[in-house]
Amino acid sequence: MREKHYDKVRLKVYDTRAEMGRSAAAEAAVCMKQMLAERGEINCVFAAAPSQNEFLEALSKEGGIDWERVNGYHMDEYVGFEVGHPSSFSGYLMKSIFGKVPFKSVNLINGAAEAEEEAARYSRLLDKISIDIMFMGIGENGHIAFNDPEVADFHDKDTVKVVELDEVCRQQQVHDGCFPAIEDVPKAALTVTIPKLISAKEIFCIVPTEKKRRAVKEALTGEISEACPASILRDVDNVHMYIDEACYWA
C-alpha cells in the first residue's frame, strides 16, 4: 500500500481491488465504532455501484459495529424504478448491506414516485439530520452521486434534485454490467446534491479499476471545478480515498 496526499484528500493505493475493499472497510468500521462510542446513533449514506462490491461485502462482516444504532440512506436512484426493482440502487443496497445487518432504520428513495415530490420528500429527511459518514465512489465522468458535469453545482441550494443523465454516465452503467445496452439505462435520476454530500463529517471514497483512472487523476490533479465534480473533494476535510493499482496513473 502507498499513501499520498492531494490537497485535503488522503489517497491509499492498493495492489488489488480485494485488498482495497478490505482495508477501506476496516478503517470505516473503526470510524463507525468511534462515532457510536460518542453518540447514541449515526447517519450513514451509501453509494450503490459495482465499484462498492468488495467494500460493502467486507464492511458487512466487520465485527463490533452496533448496527442497531446506524441509520442508512442512499445518494441516488433512477426515475421510474420502484423500491427493490432488480436494477434499482435500493435493490442493490438491500442485497449488499441494508439486508445483511440490522440497521436502526433504512431510508430508501422510491424512483417510481412522482420525481419532484420524491426529491422533496427525501430532501426533508436529509435536512433533519447531519450526515456522519458518506460512502461514495467516483464515476467515469467524474461525477459523485448523479451530479454529472452538466448538472453539478458546488453551491446547489437543493438537497435532492431530479437530473438528466449524460451519455458517459449512462454508458458506464453498461460497462459495469448493470444494463445490457445504453437504450436500457434510464435517462433521469434523483440525486443528493454536492453540498449535502460533502457536508458529511467523514467521507470514504472507494474507486477501483482502470476505467476510473482518468476521472480520478482529473479529480486529484486537475482544476477544482464542476467540469469534474469529484474535484471538490480536494477542498473538503476528512476525505479518505481508496483505489487499486489499476486505477492509479503515476
Phi, psi and omega in degrees: 000137175241142179242134179223163178233134176235102189053240183270357182275128171265114182255132173241130183248126183245154181297321185230159177295322180296316179296319177303311182297317181295317182293316179299319180294319180297317180288324177296320180298318177300315180298315181297317180295320178297316179295319181292335176287341185258343184211166186290325180205163179227159181244123183235135179248136186241142169275152178239105180193154177304334178299340182265000188306305184294320179297310183293322177299315180291320181296322181295341182258356179293133180274158171085002177270125178276081185299337181289000173241021180244127174261128183254140177225165170231169195255350180195164180199148177288138172291131178102347182261122179286163178302128179090355176309138185306331180257006181279159175287329176296319178297318178300313183290328176298320180284326190271329183210313187297327180268000183261333183228156189274079177300153171295316176209149174235124188243107190254147174275132178260100182291344180278346178286166175301126195300312183293323178293321179291323176299318179294319181296313182289329175299316180298321178299311184288330180291342180276349186235165163255142181272123180277311182225134175248123175254114188222171171235190175228135180278168179298335177264010179085007182287156166237134198052219178255035174273079177292161183307324184289337184241356182292141179214111181296344181240028183305134178273345176277158174263318175227139179218163176268133183227154169270136183271138180280171186294322180296317179298314182292322178294328178300325180296330175285315178304322182283354180081015182279334179219149182289329182208159183297333178297338181272349183277128177304152182264350182225157181207165169258139181220144167290137185277167187298314180303321179289321178302313186274002175282350182299146179295324177224140178236124175250117185245116186246119190220086178269168168086152180300331182297337181262000187300312183298317182294318181292319177300315180296319181297322187266340185235348181270192178290143174278104182200166179294347176297333171228089188308324182293345180298337180298338181298334180292346182251016185240135178290151171063046173258123179247114183247138183232126176226165173262170183302326181297334182273345186274141190258342187275000000 
